[in-house]
Amino acid sequence: MRWLICLIGLLCHSALATEKEVVDNVISNLHKFAAQANYASYFAQYDEEAIFIGTDASETWTLEEFKNYAKPVFDRGSGWTYKSRERHIYFSPNKDVAWFDELLDNASLGLTRGTGVLVKTEAGWKVTQYHLTIPIPNDIADSVADQIKAYNGMH
């Protein structure tokens, strides 16, 4: 009986590890296809109801709005390159929702953070929300906040 319980436990752990690998691959592919400026493959990673939240406070886009933003960039062949430094993936109890946080390196922005949510669909795991931020060290947060306040006061 103990043997059976251990086997079931191992199978459950293995299934979760496999799901985690699949979700990890979706997120990795998102970055890979963006760096390749591969519009079709990049947006195939998203759920049709997806929301993209960018670094600017005005950037909360539906999938269609985000596609409109990205199309000219990808058409130029440039895309954007973010390299994952570390990533953490979590699952809902029924394993049909996953969320993640990751630290990324970008040539122009430096250290950034991506967070997001994926849903398990009939077509597989899809990104339904992605949020890109620039983490601010606490030691300079007041100064950065003052700059943002001054900038917002001018616009």
Sine and cosine of phi, psi and omega as CSV:
sin_phi,cos_phi,sin_psi,cos_psi,sin_omega,cos_omega
0.00,0.00,-0.69,0.72,0.03,-1.00
-0.86,0.51,-0.63,0.78,-0.01,-1.00
-0.87,0.49,-0.68,0.73,0.00,-1.00
-0.91,0.42,-0.67,0.74,0.02,-1.00
-0.89,0.45,-0.67,0.74,0.03,-1.00
-0.90,0.45,-0.67,0.74,0.01,-1.00
-0.89,0.45,-0.70,0.72,0.03,-1.00
-0.88,0.47,-0.68,0.73,0.04,-1.00
-0.87,0.49,-0.68,0.73,0.02,-1.00
-0.91,0.42,-0.66,0.75,0.02,-1.00
-0.90,0.44,-0.67,0.74,0.03,-1.00
-0.90,0.43,-0.69,0.73,0.03,-1.00
-0.89,0.46,-0.66,0.75,0.00,-1.00
-0.91,0.42,-0.65,0.76,0.02,-1.00
-0.90,0.44,-0.66,0.75,0.03,-1.00
-0.91,0.40,-0.66,0.75,0.03,-1.00
-0.88,0.48,-0.65,0.76,0.02,-1.00
-0.90,0.43,-0.71,0.71,0.05,-1.00
-0.87,0.49,-0.65,0.76,0.01,-1.00
-0.89,0.46,-0.66,0.75,0.04,-1.00
-0.90,0.45,-0.65,0.76,0.01,-1.00
-0.90,0.44,-0.73,0.68,0.03,-1.00
-0.88,0.47,-0.69,0.72,0.04,-1.00
-0.85,0.53,-0.65,0.76,0.03,-1.00
-0.91,0.42,-0.63,0.78,0.03,-1.00
-0.87,0.49,-0.73,0.68,-0.01,-1.00
-0.91,0.42,-0.69,0.73,0.03,-1.00
-0.89,0.46,-0.65,0.76,0.04,-1.00
-0.90,0.43,-0.59,0.81,0.05,-1.00
-0.82,0.57,-0.75,0.66,0.00,-1.00
-0.93,0.36,-0.64,0.77,-0.01,-1.00
-0.89,0.46,-0.74,0.67,-0.04,-1.00
-0.94,0.35,-0.52,0.85,0.08,-1.00
-0.91,0.42,-0.70,0.72,0.00,-1.00
-0.90,0.43,-0.51,0.86,0.02,-1.00
-1.00,0.09,-0.07,1.00,-0.10,-1.00
0.82,0.57,0.62,0.78,0.00,-1.00
-1.00,-0.06,1.00,0.04,-0.13,-0.99
-0.82,0.57,-0.80,0.60,-0.08,-1.00
-0.88,0.47,-0.73,0.68,-0.03,-1.00
-0.93,0.35,-0.61,0.80,0.03,-1.00
-0.87,0.49,-0.79,0.62,-0.07,-1.00
-0.97,0.24,-0.25,0.97,0.11,-0.99
-0.93,0.37,-0.28,0.96,0.02,-1.00
-0.98,0.19,-0.24,0.97,-0.09,-1.00
-0.99,-0.12,0.55,-0.84,0.18,-0.98
-0.95,0.31,0.49,-0.87,-0.05,-1.00
-0.90,0.44,-0.32,0.95,0.03,-1.00
-0.98,-0.18,0.27,0.96,-0.12,-0.99
-0.90,0.45,0.46,-0.89,0.09,-1.00
-0.83,-0.56,0.70,-0.72,0.10,-1.00
-0.90,-0.43,0.78,-0.62,0.02,-1.00
-0.90,-0.44,0.89,-0.46,-0.05,-1.00
-1.00,-0.03,-0.14,-0.99,-0.06,-1.00
-0.97,0.26,-0.43,0.90,0.02,-1.00
-1.00,0.08,0.60,-0.80,-0.03,-1.00
-0.86,0.50,-0.39,0.92,-0.01,-1.00
-0.99,0.11,-0.11,0.99,-0.13,-0.99
-0.99,-0.10,0.98,0.21,0.19,-0.98
-0.83,-0.56,0.98,-0.20,-0.19,-0.98
-0.89,-0.45,0.63,-0.78,0.23,-0.97
-0.93,0.36,0.16,-0.99,0.01,-1.00
-0.87,0.50,-0.68,0.73,0.00,-1.00
-0.90,0.44,-0.67,0.74,0.04,-1.00
-0.89,0.45,-0.65,0.76,0.01,-1.00
-0.92,0.39,-0.64,0.77,0.06,-1.00
-0.86,0.50,-0.68,0.73,0.02,-1.00
-0.89,0.46,-0.60,0.80,0.06,-1.00
-0.93,0.38,-0.71,0.71,-0.13,-0.99
-0.98,0.20,-0.49,0.87,-0.12,-0.99
-0.81,0.59,-0.79,0.62,-0.01,-1.00
-0.90,0.43,-0.54,0.84,0.03,-1.00
-0.91,0.40,-0.75,0.66,0.00,-1.00
-0.92,0.40,-0.61,0.80,0.02,-1.00
-0.88,0.48,-0.49,0.87,0.07,-1.00
-0.97,0.24,-0.16,0.99,0.02,-1.00
0.99,0.13,0.21,0.98,-0.08,-1.00
-0.99,-0.10,-0.65,0.76,-0.05,-1.00
0.81,0.59,-0.46,-0.89,0.09,-1.00
-0.52,-0.85,0.54,-0.84,-0.10,-0.99
-0.87,-0.49,0.88,-0.47,0.10,-0.99
-0.81,-0.58,0.80,-0.60,0.01,-1.00
-0.95,-0.30,0.82,-0.57,-0.04,-1.00
-0.94,0.34,0.78,-0.63,0.06,-1.00
-1.00,-0.08,-0.67,0.74,0.08,-1.00
-0.37,-0.93,0.48,-0.88,-0.06,-1.00
-0.59,-0.81,0.64,-0.77,0.08,-1.00
-0.83,-0.56,0.73,-0.69,-0.04,-1.00
-0.83,-0.56,0.68,-0.74,-0.04,-1.00
-0.75,-0.66,0.37,-0.93,-0.02,-1.00
-0.77,-0.64,0.50,-0.86,0.15,-0.99
-0.94,0.33,0.31,-0.95,-0.02,-1.00
-0.83,0.55,-0.58,0.81,-0.02,-1.00
-1.00,-0.02,0.09,1.00,0.14,-0.99
0.90,0.43,0.42,0.91,0.06,-1.00
-0.95,-0.31,0.00,1.00,0.08,-1.00
-0.72,-0.69,0.70,-0.72,0.08,-1.00
-0.78,-0.63,0.52,-0.85,0.10,-0.99
-0.70,-0.72,0.36,-0.93,-0.09,-1.00
-0.52,-0.85,0.31,-0.95,0.23,-0.97
-0.68,-0.73,0.56,-0.83,-0.01,-1.00
-0.52,-0.86,0.53,-0.85,0.16,-0.99
-0.99,-0.16,0.71,-0.71,-0.09,-1.00
-0.78,-0.62,0.49,-0.87,0.13,-0.99
-0.95,-0.30,0.70,-0.72,0.02,-1.00
-0.70,-0.72,0.67,-0.74,-0.09,-1.00
-0.85,0.52,-0.65,0.76,-0.06,-1.00
-1.00,-0.03,-0.56,0.83,-0.06,-1.00
-0.99,-0.10,-0.26,0.97,-0.06,-1.00
0.98,0.21,-0.68,-0.73,-0.01,-1.00
-0.96,0.28,0.80,-0.59,0.07,-1.00
-0.78,-0.63,0.18,-0.98,0.05,-1.00
-0.78,-0.62,0.74,-0.67,0.13,-0.99
-0.93,-0.37,0.69,-0.72,0.13,-0.99
-0.75,-0.66,0.44,-0.90,-0.01,-1.00
-0.17,-0.99,0.09,-1.00,-0.01,-1.00
-0.76,-0.65,0.68,-0.73,0.10,-0.99
-0.87,-0.50,0.53,-0.85,0.07,-1.00
-0.87,-0.50,0.56,-0.83,0.04,-1.00
-1.00,0.04,0.89,-0.45,-0.03,-1.00
-0.92,-0.39,0.05,-1.00,0.07,-1.00
-0.89,0.46,-0.44,0.90,0.00,-1.00
-1.00,-0.01,0.06,1.00,-0.02,-1.00
0.94,-0.34,-0.19,-0.98,-0.01,-1.00
-0.96,0.27,0.75,-0.67,-0.01,-1.00
-0.75,-0.67,0.60,-0.80,0.07,-1.00
-0.96,0.27,0.82,-0.58,0.04,-1.00
-0.94,-0.33,-0.30,0.95,0.14,-0.99
-0.50,-0.87,0.70,-0.71,0.12,-0.99
-0.73,-0.68,0.70,-0.71,-0.03,-1.00
-0.74,-0.67,0.87,-0.49,0.04,-1.00
-0.97,-0.23,0.77,-0.64,0.01,-1.00
-0.73,-0.69,0.25,-0.97,0.11,-0.99
-0.92,-0.39,0.95,-0.31,0.00,-1.00
-0.92,0.40,0.69,-0.73,-0.03,-1.00
-0.94,-0.35,0.84,-0.55,0.05,-1.00
-0.85,0.52,0.67,-0.74,-0.04,-1.00
-0.82,0.57,-0.56,0.83,-0.04,-1.00
-0.90,0.44,-0.40,0.91,0.01,-1.00
-0.90,-0.44,0.13,0.99,-0.07,-1.00
-0.87,0.50,-0.68,0.74,0.00,-1.00
-0.88,0.48,-0.68,0.73,0.01,-1.00
-0.90,0.44,-0.70,0.71,0.02,-1.00
-0.91,0.42,-0.67,0.74,0.03,-1.00
-0.87,0.49,-0.66,0.76,0.05,-1.00
-0.89,0.46,-0.64,0.76,0.03,-1.00
-0.90,0.44,-0.66,0.75,0.01,-1.00
-0.91,0.41,-0.69,0.72,0.03,-1.00
-0.87,0.50,-0.71,0.71,0.01,-1.00
-0.89,0.45,-0.68,0.73,0.01,-1.00
-0.88,0.47,-0.73,0.68,-0.01,-1.00
-0.91,0.42,-0.51,0.86,0.05,-1.00
-0.93,0.36,-0.42,0.91,0.00,-1.00
-1.00,0.07,-0.27,0.96,-0.10,-1.00
-0.89,-0.45,0.00,0.00,0.00,0.00
